[in-house]
Amino acid sequence: MEIALSQITTVNPATGDNIAEYSPMGKNQVFDLVGKAKRAYPEWKKDCEKRGSYIYNLVEHLKKNKAELAKVATSEMGKPLKESIGEIEKCAWALEFYADHGGSFLSDEVLNTDARKSFLTFEPLGVIGSIMPWNFPFWQALRFAAPCLMAGNVIVMKPARITMQSGIEIERAFTESGIPDGIFQTVVGSVDSANHLIDSDVNAVTFTGSTNAGAKVGERSARNLKKCVLELGGSDPFIVLDDAIIEKAAEGAVKGRFINCGQSCVASKRFFVGKNIADEFIELFVKKTSELKVGDPTSMETDIGPLSSKGGLETISGIVEDAKQKGAEILLGGSEIQSRGFFYEPTILKNIKPEMRIAQEETFGPVAPITIVENESEAVKLANQSEFGLGASIWTKDLAKADKMSRRIESGIVSVNNVVISDPRIPFGGIKNSGFGRELSRYGMLEFVNLKSVRFYDNLTHNHYVE
């Protein structure tokens, strides 16, 4: 008999009001979902073209219902509605991309060896356990699911407790698109349910979330001899060199820092600005940031909504207060917004010191710390002085210089004259405490396949039996 678990309550961060309550699934329920997925897997893996046709149906469903799905994400985690709609549209793009290209990504690769015939074939692993975050509740889940499903795997996903209904809506979208039962299922639960999922009969695990939680997922997966991919935190440097186009860099800084209220793993989080253009850049950055509209996330006019939770608000407030106490200069904002919800002012600071929390921790909120640097060498040095290594952006007219700098930056992604974004066409992932493995592109697709080497010989007379 399973012990009764505490109810999960979701809260609207714009108002502080409760939205709904959910009963977490126990071990047996999670194991039952995985068993159902196991039974659905053999048929799903058979035909790539058929898988693609199902995914196209899902694409059309998302496009048709994007407004209603977007409202769910906005109510649960506070993302401005226009951003939530954009998130659903991006999900449809990714799914369509893998339905278009999945077959070619999985084509056998001919190898040149001493055998008569050698090739590499890519076979699905089976059931993949997916543990997803709240900040992009549809995109994070489906950017993983799109290549994984087209590779022939099936998925059991546990969404974040903050965005439980969003996770349920994803499963419903699969069902209403006519995709067979058991191909994509949602676990309702919290940490215990995630642990049950890892311990179940899944063949591999993927996790997106904090570094601390990711370390625990990786450890538990290793104990179960399960392959895992970890997409963890980031503290992306945003480097503006003296020859940058200031207007474009300032626009990029606003977009890179304040999208999703700054709650993105690839948000620009540490700003390093050349001394010769620092005053001009800072003035423009402050001006453009001050024009952002903070408020009701259900309004299409709103640029910044609330932080996702009271805990998130308290953390970002504590980080800024620590910086103030240690000598940071507040150029804009710097305080909570008094309301029923969890709102914080868009904030820009300078005079950042290494001992400040803001220089060391991942700032998951609308706060931009600026450090003025002597040259590009100092910018790269400071950029690399982080436990994280997810993304980085460099702003300069000198593309040859940017090329050299991009190779010195310790990260999985570098974007020149644009902010870092995830794109179905290129690999996404980091190094150091930002995790390991990749999502998206053909490389992400191949994370959850068996790379099987096959060789044909006419006879065995010329082979040496050495391992």
Protein Blocks (a to p, Z undefined) as FASTA:
>chain_A
ZZdddddddddfknopafbdcddddfklmmmmmmmmmmmmmmmmmpmmlmmmmmmmmmmm
mmmmmmmmmmmmmmmnopafklmmmmmmmmmmmmmmmmmmmmmmmpccddddfbfbdcdd
dddfbjadddddfklmmlmmmmmmmmmmmnopacdddddfklmmmmmmmmmmmmmnopae
hkaccddddfklmmmmmmmmcfbdcddddfklmmmmmmmmmmnopacddddddddddddd
fkbcfklmmmmmmmmmmgghhpafkbcfbdcddfklmmmmmmmmmmmmmmpccdjfkbmk
bmbdcdfbfklmmmmmmmmmmmmmnopacfbgjiacddfblcddddddehiafklmklmm
ccdbjdddddddfblmlmmmmmmmcfbdfbccdddfblmlmmmmmmmpgcfbdcehiacd
ddfkbccddehjnogcjeehjklmmmmcccddddddfblmlpccdZZ
